[in-house]
Amino acid sequence: MELTRDQISLLLFFETVEVDGGGTIDTRRMNETDFENAKAWKESGFIEFGRIAFKAIKQNNTHWVRLSAEAITEAHRQRRERIMRLRAQAKTDSWCGFEDGDGDENES
């Protein structure tokens, strides 16, 4: 699946929301394009997405999301690719201060 940068960001946001927040979303963190993508993904079966009933709303979480197996796989792939990019950067940049890239400069 080919995703835009904004779609990757939304997918990883949804993954985090489902893992850390039980799938409830504070939609103040979403823009109009995010809602359009969520609607399209819902229609294609990539995610389940909906509004929480008014009586059940807690705090600012007004919507919910559930990732499909395909969406979970794609989120994992995107995170793995990001980790590999960051690791490659850490080996070439001096910002981390590690000589061998494993985090232990004092190893003999």
C-alpha positions in Angstrom: 0.0 0.0 0.0 1.4 3.4 -1.0 0.6 6.1 1.5 1.3 9.8 1.6 3.3 11.3 4.4 0.1 12.7 5.9 -1.6 9.3 5.7 1.3 7.6 7.4 1.1 10.1 10.2 -2.6 9.5 10.5 -2.2 5.7 10.5 0.5 5.9 13.2 -1.7 8.3 15.2 -4.6 5.8 15.0 -2.3 2.9 16.0 -1.1 4.9 19.0 -4.6 5.8 19.9 -5.7 2.2 19.8 -2.8 0.9 21.7 -2.5 3.6 24.4 -6.1 5.0 24.5 -8.4 2.1 23.9 -9.2 3.4 20.4 -10.8 6.7 21.5 -9.7 9.8 19.7 -9.4 13.4 20.7 -10.4 14.8 17.3 -8.9 18.2 18.1 -5.7 16.5 16.9 -7.2 15.8 13.5 -7.7 18.1 10.5 -10.2 18.0 7.7 -7.8 15.9 5.5 -7.5 13.4 8.3 -11.2 13.0 8.5 -11.4 12.6 4.7 -8.7 9.9 4.9 -10.5 8.2 7.8 -13.8 8.1 5.9 -12.1 6.6 2.8 -10.3 4.0 4.9 -13.5 3.2 6.6 -15.3 2.7 3.3 -12.5 0.4 2.1 -12.5 -1.6 5.3 -8.9 -0.5 6.2 -10.2 0.8 9.5 -13.4 1.0 11.5 -14.1 4.6 12.5 -17.1 6.3 14.1 -18.5 8.9 16.6 -19.0 8.0 20.2 -22.5 8.5 21.5 -22.9 11.8 23.3 -23.7 10.2 26.7 -20.6 8.0 26.5 -18.1 10.8 25.6 -15.4 11.2 28.2 -13.1 14.2 28.2 -12.5 15.3 24.5 -12.5 11.9 22.9 -15.5 12.1 20.5 -14.6 9.3 18.0 -13.2 5.8 18.0 -11.1 3.7 15.7 -10.2 0.1 15.2 -7.5 -1.0 12.8 -8.0 -3.9 10.5 -5.3 -6.6 10.3 -4.0 -5.0 7.1 -3.8 -1.6 8.8 -1.9 -3.1 11.8 0.5 -4.7 9.4 1.0 -1.5 7.5 1.5 0.5 10.7 4.1 -2.0 11.8 5.9 -1.7 8.4 5.9 2.1 8.6 7.4 2.0 12.1 10.0 -0.5 11.1 11.1 1.6 8.1 11.3 4.7 10.4 13.4 2.9 12.9 15.8 1.8 10.1 16.1 5.3 8.8 16.8 6.7 12.2 19.4 4.0 12.9 21.1 4.7 9.6 21.1 8.4 10.4 22.5 7.7 13.9 25.5 5.8 12.4 26.3 8.7 10.1 25.6 11.7 12.4 27.5 12.6 15.5 24.4 13.7 17.4 24.1 10.4 19.4 27.7 10.4 20.6 28.0 6.6 20.2 31.2 5.4 18.5 29.9 1.9 17.5 26.2 2.7 17.3 25.2 0.3 20.1 25.1 2.9 22.9 28.0 1.6 25.0 31.1 3.8 24.4 32.9 2.2 27.4 32.8 -1.4 26.1 36.3 -3.0 26.0 
